[in-house]
């Protein structure tokens, strides 16, 4: 199966793209590894591997700098997990969270999925606007959780 082709749209002053050649990994690492509550301390190599094996999207300002990002762990056929949604501080207040979610919901590789999930501590209202709600059957879900894996320096 050939690799997916890049999907890019212009949305006002911002360009949203899943083109990996545009994605600013060091900036993403600063956000996700240094400022997020969900992956603080993630090693750069681990984030690089995660992004390479996901549908990873950047939002770019008029100057071409990446100002926001999102990632979907997906098989592009049945399931997706939205994660690492982050808007850089300087770009907040421009609706980029909504733009990223609209982009993902319309992305050609994410159409026809049986399930699209995410987890959030503080943005339920944003995601509800795009059809997300509580798990239908949370009692059927299980997890293996290791919140200290990055502090121990183990490869994820």
C-alpha positions as CSV (number, residue, x, y, z in Angstrom):
1,X,0.0,0.0,0.0
2,X,1.5,3.4,-1.0
3,X,2.0,6.0,1.8
4,X,-0.7,8.5,2.2
5,X,-0.3,11.8,0.3
6,X,-0.2,15.1,2.2
7,X,-3.5,16.9,2.8
8,X,-3.3,20.6,3.1
9,X,-5.9,23.3,3.5
10,X,-5.8,27.1,3.8
11,X,-8.1,28.4,6.6
12,X,-7.9,32.2,6.8
13,X,-4.4,33.2,7.8
14,X,-3.5,29.6,8.7
15,X,-2.4,26.6,6.7
16,X,-3.2,23.2,8.2
17,X,-1.2,20.3,6.8
18,X,-0.2,16.7,7.5
19,X,2.9,17.0,5.4
20,X,5.7,15.6,7.5
21,X,8.3,17.7,5.8
22,X,6.7,20.9,7.2
23,X,6.3,19.6,10.7
24,X,8.5,21.3,13.3
25,X,9.5,18.5,15.6
26,X,11.7,20.5,17.9
27,X,8.9,23.0,18.5
28,X,6.4,20.2,19.0
29,X,8.7,18.7,21.6
30,X,8.9,22.0,23.4
31,X,5.2,22.1,23.7
32,X,4.4,18.4,24.4
33,X,7.5,17.6,26.4
34,X,7.8,20.9,28.2
35,X,4.3,22.4,28.5
36,X,1.7,19.6,28.3
37,X,0.2,17.9,31.4
38,X,-0.1,14.6,29.6
39,X,3.4,13.9,28.3
40,X,5.7,16.1,30.3
41,X,9.3,15.0,29.9
42,X,8.7,12.8,26.8
43,X,12.1,12.3,25.1
44,X,12.5,13.9,21.7
45,X,13.2,10.5,20.1
46,X,10.0,9.0,21.5
47,X,7.9,11.9,20.2
48,X,9.6,11.7,16.8
49,X,8.7,8.0,16.7
50,X,5.1,8.7,17.8
51,X,4.7,11.4,15.1
52,X,6.2,9.3,12.4
53,X,3.7,6.5,13.1
54,X,0.6,8.7,13.4
55,X,-1.3,11.2,11.3
56,X,0.4,14.3,12.6
57,X,-0.9,17.8,11.7
58,X,0.7,21.2,12.0
59,X,-1.0,24.6,11.8
60,X,1.2,27.2,10.3
61,X,0.9,31.0,10.5
62,X,1.4,33.4,7.6
63,X,5.1,33.4,8.1
64,X,5.2,29.6,7.8
65,X,6.0,28.9,11.4
66,X,4.2,26.1,13.1
67,X,1.8,27.6,15.7
68,X,-0.3,24.5,16.7
69,X,-0.4,20.8,16.3
70,X,-2.5,17.6,16.7
71,X,-1.9,13.9,16.2
72,X,-4.1,10.9,15.5
73,X,-2.9,7.4,16.2
74,X,-4.9,5.5,13.6
75,X,-5.0,2.6,11.2
76,X,-6.8,4.9,8.7
77,X,-9.6,2.3,8.4
78,X,-11.4,1.5,11.6
79,X,-10.0,3.4,14.6
80,X,-8.4,6.7,15.6
81,X,-7.1,8.2,18.9
82,X,-6.8,12.0,18.8
83,X,-4.0,13.2,21.0
84,X,-1.3,15.9,21.4
85,X,-3.6,18.7,20.5
86,X,-1.7,21.8,21.4
87,X,-1.9,25.5,20.4
88,X,1.2,27.6,21.1
89,X,0.7,30.4,23.5
90,X,1.2,33.2,21.0
91,X,-1.4,31.7,18.7
92,X,-4.1,31.2,21.3
93,X,-7.4,33.0,20.8
94,X,-7.6,32.5,17.1
95,X,-9.8,29.3,17.1
96,X,-7.0,27.0,16.2
97,X,-8.2,24.2,18.4
98,X,-11.5,24.3,16.5
99,X,-9.7,24.6,13.2
100,X,-7.5,21.6,14.0
101,X,-10.6,19.5,15.0
102,X,-12.5,20.5,11.9
103,X,-9.5,19.6,9.7
104,X,-9.3,16.2,11.4
105,X,-13.0,15.5,11.1
106,X,-12.8,16.2,7.4
107,X,-9.5,14.5,6.7
108,X,-9.8,12.0,3.9
109,X,-7.9,9.3,5.8
110,X,-10.2,9.6,8.8
111,X,-13.5,9.0,7.0
112,X,-15.5,5.9,7.8
113,X,-13.7,5.1,11.1
114,X,-15.9,3.1,13.4
115,X,-14.4,4.8,16.5
116,X,-12.6,8.0,17.1
117,X,-11.5,8.6,20.7
118,X,-9.6,11.1,22.8
119,X,-8.9,11.9,26.4
120,X,-9.0,15.4,27.9
121,X,-8.7,16.9,31.3
122,X,-10.0,20.4,30.5
123,X,-11.4,20.7,26.9
124,X,-14.6,18.7,27.0
125,X,-16.6,21.7,25.6
126,X,-14.3,22.0,22.6
127,X,-14.5,18.4,21.7
128,X,-18.3,18.1,22.3
129,X,-18.7,20.7,19.5
130,X,-17.3,18.0,17.2
131,X,-19.5,15.1,18.3
132,X,-17.3,13.7,21.1
133,X,-19.0,12.5,24.3
134,X,-18.4,10.2,27.2
135,X,-17.5,6.6,26.5
136,X,-20.6,4.6,25.6
137,X,-19.4,1.6,27.6
138,X,-16.5,2.6,29.8
139,X,-16.7,-0.7,31.7
140,X,-15.5,-2.5,28.5
141,X,-12.2,-0.4,28.3
142,X,-9.0,-1.4,30.1
143,X,-5.5,0.1,30.0
144,X,-1.9,-0.5,31.0
145,X,-0.7,2.8,32.4
146,X,2.9,3.7,33.2
147,X,3.0,7.5,34.0
148,X,6.6,7.4,35.0
149,X,8.1,5.8,31.9
150,X,9.7,9.0,30.7
151,X,11.2,9.8,34.1
152,X,12.8,6.3,34.2
153,X,14.3,7.0,30.8
154,X,12.8,3.9,29.2
155,X,12.0,3.8,25.5
156,X,8.3,4.0,24.9
